[in-house]
């Protein structure tokens, strides 16, 4: 929200916000709040990745030998089991393809994939937030342009009258 105000104040130094500006600010606040909640949730998932990796390791160690190569269907079974235990992960690792890994490598590969996906997800959320701020600032600037030009003309006329009065004295 500070960036929003900074962009507008950068465009018009002495701007007076209108009711439309405040409405756009409230809508922007709601959009930004939603995306910030998603970013915080993503950060929480990243912080829990070690726990997920340990759970995957214990699950794989109970079924496979560490040197066994895990096939695509076996990796899918592991993913489905983890998703049953941690349903939120369905949105993030449900589509991952993990082939060519041994049973000892698979948990680390899944955790790395999850971290990588979450970082990209956070980056996209931040880009959306910046996009919303820029669009909101443009909308406010467009709505203030006519009002600002009228105020500026009034100030110029006032200054001219004030100067002409001083020169008459």
C-alpha positions as CSV (number, residue, x, y, z in Angstrom):
1,X,0.0,0.0,0.0
2,X,2.9,2.3,0.7
3,X,4.2,1.7,-2.9
4,X,0.7,2.6,-4.1
5,X,0.7,6.0,-2.3
6,X,4.4,6.6,-3.2
7,X,3.5,6.2,-7.0
8,X,0.6,8.6,-6.7
9,X,2.5,11.1,-4.7
10,X,5.4,10.8,-7.1
11,X,3.1,11.7,-10.0
12,X,1.3,14.5,-8.1
13,X,3.3,16.0,-5.2
14,X,0.4,17.8,-3.5
15,X,-2.5,15.6,-4.5
16,X,-5.7,15.4,-2.4
17,X,-7.2,12.0,-2.6
18,X,-10.8,11.7,-3.7
19,X,-13.4,9.2,-2.6
20,X,-12.7,7.2,-5.8
21,X,-9.0,7.0,-4.7
22,X,-10.0,5.6,-1.3
23,X,-12.3,3.1,-3.0
24,X,-9.5,1.9,-5.3
25,X,-7.2,1.7,-2.3
26,X,-9.7,-0.5,-0.4
27,X,-10.1,-2.8,-3.3
28,X,-6.3,-2.9,-3.8
29,X,-5.9,-3.7,-0.1
30,X,-8.2,-6.7,-0.4
31,X,-6.3,-8.0,-3.4
32,X,-2.9,-7.5,-1.7
33,X,-4.2,-9.1,1.5
34,X,-5.3,-12.2,-0.4
35,X,-2.0,-12.6,-2.2
36,X,0.0,-11.9,1.0
37,X,-1.9,-14.7,2.8
38,X,-0.9,-17.0,-0.1
39,X,2.7,-16.0,0.2
40,X,2.8,-16.6,4.0
41,X,1.2,-20.0,3.4
42,X,3.8,-20.8,0.8
43,X,6.6,-19.8,3.3
44,X,5.1,-22.1,5.9
45,X,5.1,-25.0,3.4
46,X,8.7,-24.3,2.6
47,X,9.6,-24.3,6.3
48,X,7.9,-27.7,6.7
49,X,9.6,-29.3,3.7
50,X,12.2,-31.0,5.9
51,X,9.3,-32.6,7.8
52,X,7.7,-33.8,4.6
53,X,11.1,-35.1,3.4
54,X,11.5,-37.1,6.7
55,X,8.0,-38.6,6.3
56,X,8.7,-39.6,2.7
57,X,12.0,-41.1,3.7
58,X,10.3,-43.2,6.4
59,X,7.6,-44.3,4.0
60,X,10.0,-45.3,1.3
61,X,12.4,-47.0,3.7
62,X,9.6,-49.2,4.9
63,X,8.7,-50.4,1.4
64,X,11.9,-50.2,-0.8
65,X,15.6,-51.0,-0.4
66,X,17.7,-47.8,-0.6
67,X,19.4,-48.9,-3.9
68,X,16.1,-49.8,-5.7
69,X,15.2,-47.6,-8.6
70,X,11.7,-46.3,-8.1
71,X,9.5,-46.4,-11.1
72,X,7.0,-43.8,-12.1
73,X,4.0,-45.7,-10.7
74,X,5.8,-46.4,-7.4
75,X,6.7,-42.7,-7.1
76,X,3.0,-41.8,-7.8
77,X,2.0,-44.2,-5.0
78,X,4.4,-42.5,-2.6
79,X,3.0,-39.1,-3.7
80,X,-0.6,-40.2,-3.2
81,X,0.3,-41.5,0.3
82,X,1.9,-38.2,1.2
83,X,-1.0,-36.3,-0.2
84,X,-3.4,-38.4,1.9
85,X,-1.4,-37.4,5.0
86,X,-0.8,-33.8,4.0
87,X,-3.7,-32.8,1.6
88,X,-2.4,-29.3,1.0
89,X,0.5,-30.8,-1.0
90,X,-1.8,-32.0,-3.7
91,X,-1.7,-28.6,-5.3
92,X,2.1,-28.5,-5.3
93,X,3.5,-32.0,-5.9
94,X,0.6,-33.8,-7.4
95,X,1.8,-33.4,-10.9
96,X,5.5,-34.0,-10.3
97,X,7.2,-36.7,-12.3
98,X,10.0,-38.5,-10.4
99,X,11.7,-41.1,-12.5
100,X,15.3,-42.3,-12.5
101,X,15.8,-41.9,-8.8
102,X,16.8,-44.6,-6.3
103,X,14.7,-45.0,-3.2
104,X,17.3,-43.1,-1.1
105,X,17.3,-40.2,-3.6
106,X,13.6,-39.8,-4.1
107,X,12.7,-38.0,-0.8
108,X,15.3,-35.4,-1.4
109,X,14.3,-35.0,-5.0
110,X,10.6,-34.5,-4.0
111,X,11.6,-32.0,-1.3
112,X,13.7,-30.0,-3.7
113,X,10.9,-30.0,-6.3
114,X,8.5,-28.7,-3.6
115,X,10.9,-26.0,-2.6
116,X,11.5,-25.0,-6.2
117,X,7.8,-24.9,-7.0
118,X,7.0,-22.8,-3.9
119,X,9.7,-20.3,-4.6
120,X,8.3,-19.8,-8.2
121,X,4.8,-19.6,-6.7
122,X,5.9,-16.9,-4.3
123,X,7.7,-15.0,-7.1
124,X,4.4,-15.1,-9.2
125,X,2.3,-13.8,-6.2
126,X,4.7,-10.9,-5.7
127,X,4.5,-10.1,-9.4
128,X,0.7,-10.1,-9.2
129,X,0.9,-7.8,-6.2
130,X,3.2,-5.3,-8.0
131,X,0.8,-5.5,-11.0
132,X,-2.2,-4.7,-8.9
133,X,-0.3,-1.7,-7.3
134,X,0.7,-0.3,-10.7
135,X,-2.8,-0.7,-12.1
136,X,-4.4,0.8,-9.0
137,X,-2.0,3.8,-9.1
138,X,-2.8,4.3,-12.8
139,X,-6.5,4.2,-12.1
140,X,-6.2,6.8,-9.3
141,X,-3.9,9.0,-11.4
142,X,-6.4,8.9,-14.2
143,X,-9.3,9.7,-11.9
144,X,-7.4,12.6,-10.3
145,X,-6.0,14.1,-13.6
146,X,-9.1,16.2,-14.4
147,X,-9.6,17.3,-10.8
148,X,-5.9,18.1,-10.3
149,X,-5.8,20.2,-13.5
150,X,-8.8,22.2,-12.3
151,X,-7.2,22.8,-8.8
152,X,-3.9,23.8,-10.5
153,X,-5.6,26.4,-12.7
154,X,-7.4,27.8,-9.6
155,X,-4.0,28.1,-7.8
156,X,-2.4,29.8,-10.8
157,X,-5.3,32.3,-11.0
158,X,-5.0,32.9,-7.3
159,X,-1.3,33.5,-7.5
160,X,-1.7,35.9,-10.4
161,X,-4.3,37.9,-8.5
162,X,-2.0,37.9,-5.4
163,X,1.0,39.1,-7.5
164,X,-1.0,41.8,-9.3
165,X,-2.2,43.2,-5.9
166,X,1.4,43.4,-4.6
167,X,2.5,45.3,-7.8
168,X,-0.3,47.9,-7.4
169,X,0.8,48.9,-4.0
